Every structure is written in C-alpha cells, then in structure tokens.
Amino acid sequence: MAFKQLFISALAASSLALAKDDSKCKDVTIKSQGDVSDLSSCSTIKGDLTIDKSVAGELNLEGVKKIEGSLKAEGATNITSFTANDLKEIGDSFTLTSLTQMTNLELGNLEKVGSIDFEALPALQMLGFHKGVKSAGKLLITNTGLTSLEGISLETVGSIDVNNNNKLAEINVNEIKNITGLASFSANNKRLEIIFPNLKSAQNMTFRNLSKVELPSLKKTDGLLGFYSNSFTSLSAPNLTSTGDLVFTSNPNLMNMSLPKLTKVDGVYQVANNTHLRSVTGVSALESVNAIDFAGNFSKVDLPKLKEVSGDFNLQATNDVGCDKLSKDIKENVEGQFTCKEKIADPKTSKGSDSGSASKTSSGSSPTETNGAVAVANAASLGLVAAIVGAMVL
C-alpha cells in the first residue's frame, strides 16, 4: 500500500514537472539570452517564438528543431546576431523587420518555412541558410543589405516579391517550376539577372530594373507578364503559348523580343517607350488578343497570323509602319476601334499619354495593380482598360 502511494505521488510529481516543462514550450517571448537558454529542452515550440524589441547583442537558440507557429523579431534595433542551427522547420512566418544592426543570421539546417518576410535589414549581407530553404508559401525581401539570396533554394513557392535591395546581385530560382501568386522583382542591384530554367507556369510576373531575364521553359501565365525599365537588349520566351496581359514598357535598350509559340493574349498586348526597339516582331504565331496598344519608334510591325482582336487596336509610330497594309489585313478582325498612325512626332498609347509615360498604365508593382491587370484582360476595349487603370492610379 505504501509503495502504491509512493508510486502515485511520484507519477503526479512527474506529470506536474512535464506540464510545467510543456508550458514553457508554447508561445514564447525572448527578452535575453537567459530566456533562450531556458528553451534548450524544447525540441518543438508549440506556438510562436517572438524576440522582444529590447533584445540587444547576440542570441543563440539551441535545441529547438521546430516552431509550429511563427518566428518573429520586429523593431529589435540593437540585436546584432541570431543563430539557431538546430532549427529545421517554421510552420508559419519567419519575420525579421527593422533589425538595423543585425549583421549575422545563421540557421544552418532550416529547410521549410510557411513564409519569409525580411524587411529593413540594412546591415545584413549574407544568409546563413547552409542546408537551403526549399519550401515557402511566400517570400518577401525588401530594403536589406543582402548581396545574394544564397541559401534560399525554393522548389515550391506561392509568391515572390524582391525589391529595393540595392546590393542584391544574385538570386537562385533554378528549381522553381510553378508560382501560384505574384512574382515581382524591382529596384535591386542593376546587375541582377533572373533566370528561371525550370519554371513552366505562373500567375502574375513583373520584372523591373534587371540586366537579364530568361524564361526558357515558361508555357503559360494566367495574369500579367510585364517587363518595365530593364536594361537587357533582348527577351526570349521560346515555349510561352498564352498569357493574360503582356507588357513591354520603358526598356531603353530592348531591340528584339522572341515569343515564337505565343498564340493567345487574353488581355492587353502593350509595347511602349522602348527607345531602341525599331520593330515589333517575334510573335509570328499570335492569333488572338484582347487589345493591342503599341507606341514608339517603330519601322515594322509584323502580326502575320492575328485573326481576332476582341477590343481596340492602337498603333502609333514615328516611322512608316505600313498602316495601309495593316488596315487591309487586320482591321476587319478588330471588334473595337482601329487606330493606326505613322510618321508622327508624338506617338501615344490608347490612354492618351505619350509613349514616354506609358509605364503608368500598368506598373505591376503590387498585387492590387496586378489584379487590376487581370481584370483589364477581360475588358471589351482599351477605353475601359484606361478607365480601370486610371482609377487604380488615383
């Protein structure tokens, strides 16, 4: 009997200790290295791990292999280093914002996160993700000092937004096959190249301020595919067959585009303010488009298989582009208004602005604008396009 009572007491004490130990492995807020040390027995955090704004210096998290919730550090301006080399998975978001003195981030075994949100990390130049993060629902990298995203080797991703990282000259997107949301790259280092060797489908993609873009395997985009203010001389998408909106705006060095398998543009096909682009060719298979909007220094426009324009056709050029022939070949296939003006000093887009300001018609810099572009794709005419986009800008 005494043994039984002793056993029950021991079991109760053990359960109490386990419950106490389990409670410290739930939602956790770290205010010092001492708080971190208390978590060494927690292989899993069953909630969020938050680094308080008051934390300063270096933090080293040991023992924790999984965080079921989020890992967050926001506004901890005095933290200089964070290391968590045992951590393999973060179930929800990995958020670091306004850590202005952080110079070291080391998570050598991290492979999977719900999303990555890194903002305002000006002193951080490299990521210590040595095993490589292969899965993330969303990736946002903005206003950092990163020179490379080495260590983020995504195979699957929902959306990507990489912007305003003026030292960033290298991104590895080699393994990505599908992007289900927005992919946007803008205002990073002017040498940055984006090469998607295995990407086959995407929802909305916008490329800005890049030295090279390659899309050799891309077959389809459901929404916007837009190129703005890039420095490359050519763009090739040899396997692209259909897209929503297709936009080439303010690419000063662009001289040719090659999309030989493109047959359908569900939205607007716009080419405007590309200073060195003398001919709009390279879409020899294009049969159907919602609307055409070309303005620039063209001498040649070639749309040999175009059979259907369900909205407006607007072409304005500084040189002779053969409006008489285009009128004869294409006008009867245009359901909306047909406009062709050649040898004019001030070519304008359908919105009525000159080609120099055409980039304002569709910036693609945010999900709102991108969704607007998709909506525009269903418009019956470019007049409605202008109204929608104008409302977005305002």
N, C-alpha and C positions, 0 to 999 in steps of 0.2 A: 504493500500500500504506500509506504514511504517512498519507494522507488518510483511508483506511478506518479505521485505528486511532484517528485523531483523532476521527472521527465516532462510533465505538463508545464511546470514552471520554466524549464529550460526552453521548451518549444515556444512558449509565449514570449520569452525574452528575445529569442532568435527572430520571431516574427516581427516583434517591435523594432528590432535593430534593422531588419530588412526593409520594413516600411519606412523607417527614418532614412535609410540609405537610398531607397527608391524615390523619396520625395525630393532629395537634392538633385536627382537626375531628370527632373521635369523642367518646366520653364526656369531658365537661369539668367540672372543678370550679373555680369562680371564687373567689379569695381577695382580689382587689384590682382596681382599675381597670386596672392593668397587664395582668392576665390577660385582661381584656375586650378591651383593645386588640390583643392577640395574635390575636384571632379575627376581625379585620376582613377577612381574606382568605377566610373560610369563609362561603360563601353558605348552606351546609347543614351542620348538626351531625348526624352520623350516630350518634346516641345521645342520652344525657341531658345537660342543662346544669344543674348544681347550683350554687347560690350558698351558699357556706360560712357557718356561723354567725358567723365572725369579721369578716365584711364590715361596714364602717361607712360612713356618709355616702351619697353619690350614686354610682350606677352607670349608665353609658350604653353600651349594646350596639349597635354599628353594623355594617352589612354582612350580618349573618345574616338570611336570609329564611325559613328553615325549620329547625325542630328535629324530627327524626324520632322522638325519644323524648319525655321529659318535661322541663319547665322547673320547677325546684323551689327554693324558698327557705323553709327551716323553722328557726325559732328565731334568725334573724339580727336580734336586737333593736335593733341600732344602725344598721341601714340606714334611710335617710330617703327615698330616691327611686330608682326604677328606670325607665329609658327604653329602649325597643327599637322604634323607629319603622320599621325596615326589616322587622321580623318579621311574616310573613303567616300562618304555619301552625305549630301544635304538634301533632305526631302523637298523643301520649299525653296525660298530665295536665299541667295548669298549676296548680301547688300553691304557695300562699303561706300560711304559718301562723306565728302568733306573731311577726309583724313589728310590734312595738308602737309604733315611732316612724315608720313609713312614712306619709308624707303625700302622696306623688305616685307615680302609676303611669301610665305613658304608653306605649301600644302602638298607635299611630295607624292601622296598616294590618292589624292582626290580624283575621282573618275566621273561621278554623276551628281548633278545638281538640278533642282527644279528650274531655277533661273539665275542668271548672273546680272547684277546691277552695280557697276562700278562708275562712280561719278565724282569729279573734283578730287583727284588723287595726283596732284601736280609733281610730287617728288618720287613717285613710283615709276621705275623704268622697266622692270622685268617682272614676270610672273614665275614663281617657283612651283609650278604645277608639273612636276617631273614625269609622273606617270601619264598625264594627259587627260583632260576633261573631255569625255566622248559624248556626253548627252546633256542637253539643256533645253528646256522649253523656250527660253527667251535669253537673248544676250544683248545687253546694253553697256557700251563702253564709251564714256564721254568726258572730255576735259581732264585727261590724265597725261602723265609724262611718259607713258609706255612707248617703247621703241619697237616692240614686237608683241604679238599675242601668242608666242610660242608657249605651248602647254595647254592651249585651248584647241583641241583637235576634234571638232564636233563631227559626229556621224549622223546625228538627227538633231533638228532644231525647229522650233516654231517660228521665231522671228529674230532678226539681227539688226541692230542699229549701232553703228560705229561712227562717231562723229566728233569733230573738234579735238582731235588728238594730234597736235602738230608735229610730234616726233615719231608718230607711228608710220613705219615704212614696210612692215611685214605682217601679213595675216595668212594663216593656214586654213583654207576652206576646202582642202583637197578631197576629203572623204564625204562631203555633204551631197546627198542625192536628191533631197526634197526639202523645200522650205514652204511651210503651210501658211505663214503670215507674211509680214513685211520684211524685206531685206533692204537696208539703206546704208550707204557709205558716203560720207561727205566731210569736207573740211579737215581732212587728215594731212599727213605729210604729202607734199606734191609728187613725191617719187612712188607713192603707194600703188601697187599693182594688185588687182583682184582677179584671180584665175580659179574658175570652178570647173575642173576637169571632169567631174562625175555628176554634176547637177543636171537632172533631167526635167524637173518640173518645179514651178514656183507660183506664188500668188501675186505679189507685187514686188518689183525690184527697181530701185533708183540708185544710180551711180553718179557721183559728183566729185570733181576735183581730183581725178585719178589719172595716172600716167598710162595705164593699160587695163583693159577688161577683156577677158576671154571666157566664152561660153560654148565650148565645143560640143557638149552633149545635150544642151538645153533643147527640149522639144516643145514645151508649152508654158506660157504664163497666163493665168486666168485674168489678171488685172493689168496694172500698169507695168510696162518695161520702159524706163526712162533714163536718158543719158544727158547730163547737164554740166556745162563748164568743165569738161575734161580736156586733157592735153594730148590724148592719143590721136594718131593720124588715120587709123582705120578701125573698124569694128566688124567682127565676123561672128555670126551665129549659124553655122552651116546646117544644123539639124532642126532649127526652130520652124514649126509649122503653123502655130497660131498664137495670138496674144490678145489682150484687151486693148489698151492704148499703147501706141508705140511712138516715143518722142525722142527726137534729137534736137537739142536746143543749146545754143551758145557754146559749142565746142569749136574753138577758134582754129585748131589745126586739122580738123577732120576733113579728109579728102575722099574717102570712099566707105561705103557700107556694103556688106555682103550677107544677104539672108536668102539664099537661093531656093530654099524649100518652103518659105513662108507663103501660105495660101490665103490666110484669113486674119484680118484685124477687126475685132469686134467693136472697137472704139475708134478713137481718132488716130490717124497716122499723121504726125506733125514733124516737119523739118523746118527749122527757122534759126536764123542768125548764126550759121556756121560759116565763118568768113571765107575759108578756103575751099568750101565744097562747091564745085562747079557743076556736078551732075548728080541727079537723084536716080540712081540705078541700083542694081544688086538685088532687086525684088522681082525677078523675072517670072516667078510662079504666082504672084499675088492676084487673086481672083475677086475677093470680096472684102469690103471695108465699110465701116460706118460713115467715116468722113475723112476727107483729105484736106490738109492745111499746110501748104508749102510757101515759104517766103525767104528769098535770099538771092545770092549772086549766081544763079543757075544759068547754064547754057544748054543743058539737056535734062529732060525728064522722060524716063522710059518705064512704062507700065503696060507691057505688051499683052498680058492676059487678064487685065482688070475688066470684070464683067458686071460688077454690082457696087454702087456707092449709095447706100441707103439714106445718107444725109447730104451734106453740102460738099462741093468740090471747090477749093480755093487754091489757086496757084498764082503767085505774083513774083516776078523776077526782074533783075536789072538787065538781063540779056534776052536775046531771041531764043525762046524755048519751043517754038512751033505751035503756038496757040491754035492756029487754023487746023492743023492736023489733029491735035488733041481734042478739039471741039468735034471734029468729024468722027474720031474713033471712040471717044469716051462719053460725050455729053448725053447721048441717048440712054446711057446706063446710070445716070445720076438722078436720083429721085428728088433731091433738094435743089438748091441754087448752084449753078455752074458759073464760076468766075475764073477767067484766065487773063492775066495782064502781063505783058512783056515789055522789055526796054523802058522800064520806069525807074525813076531815081529813088523812090522810097517804097519798097515792097512792104506790104502789111499782111499780118496774119488775119484770120477771119474775125478776130476780136476787134480789129480796127486799129491795133497798135502796130508800130513799125517792127520789123524783124529784130531790131536791136533790143526790144523789150519783151520779146516773145516768151522769155523764160518765166514771166509772171503768170502765164496762162495755166501752167501745171508744174508746180515745184516738186512734188513728190517727197517733200522733206519730213512729212509726218503721216501717221495713219489716217488722220482726218482728210488730208489732201489726197491721199491715195484712194481712200474710199470714195471721195468725190470723183476721182478719175474713173473709177469703176462705174459709178452711176452715170457719168458722162457717156460711157461706152454704149449705154442704151438709149441715148438721146436720138431724136429723129433728125436733128440738124445741128450744124455748127453754131447757129444762132442760140440755140438752147444751151450748147456747150459753154458759150461765152457767158450766158446769164448765170449758169451754175458756178462756174469758176470765179466770176466776178463777185458773186455772193460769198464764196469761200474766202477770197482775199479780204473783203471788207469785214 
